[in-house]
Structure formats: structure tokens, C-alpha cells
Amino acid sequence: MRHYTSISDLGNLKAAVSEALQIKARPFAWQNLGKNKSLLMIFFNSSLRTRLSTQKAATNLGMNVIVLDVNQGAWKLETERGVIMDGDKSEHLLEAIPVMASYCDVIGVRSFARFESKADDYSEKILSQFIQYSGKPVFSMEAATRHPLQSFADLITIEEFKETARPKVVLTWAPHPKALPQAVPNSFAETMNLCNYEFVITHPKGYELAPEFSGKARIEYDQNRALEGADFVYAKNWAAFADPNYGKILSQDRSWTIDSKKMSLTNNAHFMHCLPVRRNMIVSDDVIEGPRSLVIPEAANREFSAQTVLKRILEGLT
């Protein structure tokens, strides 16, 4: 595997999950792959789980790790062509990328949607430039439209905890005080559509995801109806996708918050969320702290989703 920007880059998902679980059982068994190899992790946005889990995954494989927070300790980067650089940005991404690439063997990039232009966000301008100009394998640590390390960890977690061969999985919108990108729900929906699950997306009208991501999922505007009989409930906020409301908050309806009353409609479902989570906005304290909450195992599996991806990229270098 050369690059990783979507769950589909893994190919057979059953095989990928099996490989991840083997790595989870023996995380240090492939250290020879990363010997004398360096990973550069570039963050245009904040991170906790992605930074820690990916760095741990790389060290498990014997790699050296360099972390660059673009917003702290680096020159401000211009990303647009044709700009007269007479402002506060001292360096252009087109020079920075090949320079950074000269110091490493693999590059991870984290760059969120800006909500300034849907066309720019959904063309993945920053991630695409790293792929085009670095000459190195590049993987997404969350981009404008997808978070494929997270959705792979979500899949691993569901496969570990499912109690039926074909579980019902519900992705539900939940309220949030800020406008959040569609990357996590897009990737989760994309992944669930590749699996033999009953998959339902529920949200208020106006929050439809791009059709290429919602795919064959059943769309249900009545959250209570969607939750009936669910085996897994994945709560997540996202801003509007469709024009002219792209990137906007259309609702903060607290009745969509996942609480024990909502969970009582399910088949004793497991609760999932990518974290960080706004308690008592997205989910109530009793649900996230309850015995069916998977948020901690889900976060722990980020190490092994990242390690599987890095292992495959390193194998492609040998």
C-alpha cells in the first residue's frame, strides 16, 4: 500500500481486521520493518488520540518519529498558488512539502475542513498536495472529508464486540455548540456501507451527508424510530453539507442528545463516539460512563488501526 486516504485503500476489510487483531496481540513483532525509517507527522489542527496512537504505533514498528505542529514553532504556510506573499505567511507549502519529505520516509497529515469553500474542502487541497509533491507515502490522520484511521478503529471495535453476525448499527447526529466537519461521519458511513451490517443514519432534515458517503444506508429523520433494535449507536455531530448551508449549524435541538431513555429503545446497544465528546450535549454522563460504552476500547484501537496502516506502507517500501 502506497497511500492511505480512505478505508477502501485497505482492500478486503475482513483481512484487514484480522491483521489488526494479530498486531494487537503481538504489537512488537514487526519492529524490523521500521528500523532506520522515519515518520513525519504534520498537524495543521489539534490532536490527542491521533497524535498519541499514531506515534505509539510507529514506535511499535521500530520507527523514528518527528512531530510538527504547523501552528506552533513553524513558519506560517501559504497554501494557495498565485498569491503575493506580502502578509503574515512566510513560506509556501510547495517549498515546505519537498523539504519536509527529505527528512523522512513516510508522512502523516492532519488537516481539517475549513468551511471556506466546499470545493476546496472536498478536493482535499492540502492532503492532495502532500501526495503530489512529497514523493513519499502519505496517510491521512484526518482530512477535510474523511478520517480513515478512526473508521478503521471503529470497525475493529464493532467486530470485537458484536454479539450477532449482522448487527444493526445506527449513526446519529447529535447537537454541538460549534460547526464540525463531516469527516468522521463520512468515513464511518463509508466503512459501514462496505460491511454486511444493517446500517441506519438518523439526523434532522438538512444534515444529509454527501450521497457518495451515505450510500446505501437507510436515512431516518425520526431518531427514536432509527434507534429501535440497534446493537451499536454511534453519536456524532456534523455541520450541514448541502449548499447554500455548507458548514453551518442548522439545529442545536437537545432532544437529539443520547441519554438512557434513548438507549432504552435499542437492543441493549453499545455506545460509540470518536472523542473528544461534549458531555450532556452529545451524550449524557450515565451513557458514556455506562457498562455498554465503548469509547475507551474504541480509542485504544486507534493504535492498532494506525499500526496496520503503517505496517502495510512499510512493507511496500521493502
N, C-alpha and C positions, 0 to 999 in steps of 0.2 A: 504494500500500500504506500503510495507516494504522499497524498494529501488526505486530510480528514476534515470535511466541512459539513457532512450530513451523515445521518445514521446509515443511509444506503451505501456509503463507502465501505461498510463492513462486510457487505455481501450477505451470506447466509447468517441470519441472526441467531438461529439455534446454535450454530457452530461458534459464533462469537460469544454468546453467553456461556457456553461450555468452557471455552478458553479462559474467559474472565474468572470463572469459578475455580479453574485449575490454578490460575495465578493467585487468587485469593488464598488458596490452600498452601501455596508454596511461593510467596512473593519474591524471594531472593534467589530463585533457581535460574534466572536468566541474566545474572549480572555481567556475564561475559559480553552480552550484546552491546551494553552501553560503555564498556571500558574505553577510555580515551575519546569519548564522544561528549559533546556539549549541547545542552538545551538552552535556548534563549527564550524566556517568557516575557512577552511585551504586553503591558497593561495600559490601555487608554482609559479604563474605568476601574472602579474599586472592586475588590475581591477578597473573600475569606476562604470559602471551601475550594474554589477553583485553584487559587494560588497554593494553598497548603497541600491539597490532594495531588495536584499535578507535580509539584516539587517532590513530594514523597514518592510518587510513582516513578519518577525519573531516577531518584537515588536508589530505589529498589532495584533498578536495572543497571546500576553502576555508572550512571551519567553524572557529569558535572552540570551544575545548574546556575545560570545567570538570570537575574530578575531585573527588569527595567520598568519602572513606573514612569510613564511618559510625562505625567503631570507633576512629578517631583524629582528634581535633580537632573532633568534633561532639558535641552533647548525646546522651546515651543515649536511644534511641527506644522508646517503648511501642507495641506493635502490636495489643494486644487491646482490645476495647470493654468498657466496664463495670468497668474496673479502677480501684480507688482508688490514685492515683499518689503513694503515700507512701514509695516505695522509692528506688532509685538512678536511675530513668528520669525525666528532667526534661521531655521533650517527647513528644507523641503523634504518631504517623505521620499521623493525619488532619489535623493542622495543618501538619506538616512538608511533606507532599506538595504542597499548593497553593502554599506559599511557594516551594519549590524550583522548581516549574513556572513561576512568574512570572519566573524568571531565565533561561529557556531556551526553545528551540523543539522540541527532541527530547530524550527521556530514555532512557538505557540503564540497566538494573537487573541487578545480580548478587546473588542470594540463594539459598543452598543449602538443601537439606532439613535439618531439624533433628533428625529421628528421634525427636521427642517425640510426634507424632501423625501417623499415616499420612493421616488425613482432612485435617488441616491442610496437610500437605506436598502431597498430590495435588490439593488445591483451589487451590494456588498463592496462598495468602493475601496475601503481600506484593506479588508481581507484579500480582495482580488489583486490589489497592487503588491502585497507581500508575495502572493503566489507567482505573479508575473515577473517581478523584478529581483527576487531574492536568489533564485536558483537553488533553493533548499526546500526540503519537505516542510510543509506548513500545516498546522492543525488549528482548528477553531477552539478557543477557550470561552466562547460565546461571541457571536457576531450579531449583526442587526436583525437577522431573520431566523437564526437557529442557535440552539445551544446543544450540540450533539453529544458532548461528554455527559451532560446532565440526563438527556433522554436515554442514553445507553445505561447509565446507572439506574434510572427508573425501571428500565426493562429488566435488568439483573434482579432488582429488588422484587418486582412482581413475580418473576419466575421462582425466586426463593420462597416467597410467602403465599403463593396462590394455593387454594385448597380445592380447586376444581380445574379440570383440563381447559375449560373455556370460560374464564371469569368475565363478569360484567365490570367494565372499567368506565368510570364517569369523570370527565374533565369538566369542572365547574368554575365559571367566573366568580370572583368574589370582590367586594369593594376595597378600595385603597385610596389614600389621600393624594397620591401622585399618579401621573400618567406613566405606565410601564410598557416596555416594548412587548411585542408578540413573540419574541424568540423562544422562550420556554414553552408556551402553549403550542406554537408552531411545531417545534421539534417533538414534543410529546405526542401530538396528534399524528404527525408523520410516522412516528415509531409504532404507535398503536394500530395504525392502518396497515402496517406490514405484518401484524400478528393475527393469530386466529383467536381474537377476543371479541366479545360484544362491546362495542365502543360507542359511547354517547357523549356529545358535547352539549353543555347547557349554559346559557348566558342570556342576558336581556337583549331584546332586539336592538340592532345597531352595533353589536360586538362580534359580528361574524368574522371568522378568520379568512385569510385568502383561500380560495377553493382548492388550490394545489396542496394545502396542508390539511384542511378539514376532510377532504377526500370523501371516503365512503361512510364516514361517521354519521350516526343519526343526530340531527340537530333538534334540541328540545328547549323551548323557551320557558317551560314550566319546570323550575328546578326540583320541586318536590316529586313530580312525576318522573323526572330523569333519575333521581336517587333511589327510587323503589327497586329493591333487589340487588343493589350494587354490591360488588365484592371489594372494589377499590374506589376510593374517592380522592381525586387529585384536585385540590383547590389552587387557583392562581388568578391573579388579576392581570388584565391587559387593557391597553388603550384601544380605541377604535381603529380599525384598519381601512374601512371604505372611505373614499372621497365623498364629500368635502371635509369629513371629520377625522381624517388620519391623524393619529397621535393625541386625540382629545379624550377627556373624561366626559362620558355621556350620562353616567349614573354613579351614585355612591349609596345605593339602596342597601341599608344594613340588613334587610331581610334575607339577603343572599349569603350572609356570614354562615359558615359551617359551625353548628353547635350540636349539642347532644340530641336535641329534638330532630334536627335534620338527619343525623346519623342513625336515629331510631327507625328511619324509613328504609334503611339499607339492610342487606343480608349480613349484619354484623361486620360491616366493611372495615378494611384497613384505611387509615387516613394517610395521605401523602402530600408533601409540599417540598419544593426545591430549597427553601430557606435562602435568605432571611425572610421571616414572616412577621407581619403586623398582627400581634395577638389581639383578639376581640374586634378585629376588622375582617381579616381573612378567616380566622378560626378562633373558637373560644378556648380558654385555658384548659377546660376539662377534656376537650377532644384532643388537643395537641399533647397533653400530658397523659392521656389515657393509654390503656394496655394495647389498643389497636393502632396506635400511632406509629408510623414507620419513618418519621422524619430523620431520626438519628441513624438507623441502619442504611437508609437511602443516602444520606450524606457520606457515611463511611464507604459506601460502594463507589463513590466518586474516585477514590484511589485506584480501584481496580478497573473501572471503565477507562481511566486515563492510562493506566499501565498496559492494558490490552492494546490500545491505540498506539502508544509509543513502541511497544514490542513489535508490532507489525511494521511500523515505519522503520525501525532499526533493522529488522530482518530484510527489508527492501534495500538497505544500504550495503549489505554484505555481499 
